[in-house]
């Protein structure tokens, strides 16, 4: 899937991605390829999995 970073708190290591489908997905810093930092507005490609609290992104790559 593709989307845009809606919010990311680098100090806390998590945020949310809004997918092209309009759904928000949780993202943790450990899911970002190469440990790249995310910033609001970054375009990303990612996969979605179901976690304990709902959908979360994995294999996140900045475009």
C-alpha positions in Angstrom: 0.0 0.0 0.0 1.0 3.6 -0.4 0.2 6.5 2.0 1.4 9.7 3.7 2.7 10.2 7.2 -0.1 11.9 9.1 1.8 12.2 12.4 5.2 10.9 13.8 6.7 11.6 17.2 10.4 10.8 16.8 11.1 11.1 20.5 8.4 8.4 21.3 9.1 6.4 18.2 5.6 6.0 16.7 3.0 7.7 14.6 0.3 7.2 12.0 0.1 6.8 8.2 -3.0 7.7 6.2 -3.3 5.2 3.4 -4.5 6.0 -0.1 -7.7 4.3 1.0 -8.2 7.0 3.7 -7.6 4.6 6.6 -5.1 5.5 9.4 -2.6 2.8 10.3 -0.3 2.8 13.4 3.5 2.8 12.6 6.4 2.1 15.0 9.9 3.2 14.3 11.0 -0.5 14.2 8.8 -1.0 11.1 10.7 1.6 9.1 13.3 0.1 6.7 16.9 1.1 7.5 15.8 3.0 10.6 14.9 6.0 8.5 13.2 8.8 10.4 9.7 9.7 9.2 8.3 13.2 9.0 4.8 14.6 8.5 3.9 14.5 4.8 6.5 11.9 3.8 5.2 9.5 1.1 5.6 5.9 2.1 5.0 2.3 0.9 4.1 -0.3 3.5 2.3 -3.5 4.3 -0.5 -3.9 6.8 -0.9 -6.4 9.6 -3.3 -6.8 12.4 -1.8 -6.1 15.8 -3.1 -6.3 19.4 -4.8 -2.9 19.0 -5.7 -2.9 15.4 -4.0 -2.3 12.1 -0.3 -1.5 12.0 2.2 -0.9 9.3 5.3 -3.1 8.6 8.1 -3.0 6.0 7.7 0.8 5.7 9.8 2.4 3.0 10.0 6.1 2.2 9.3 7.0 -1.4 
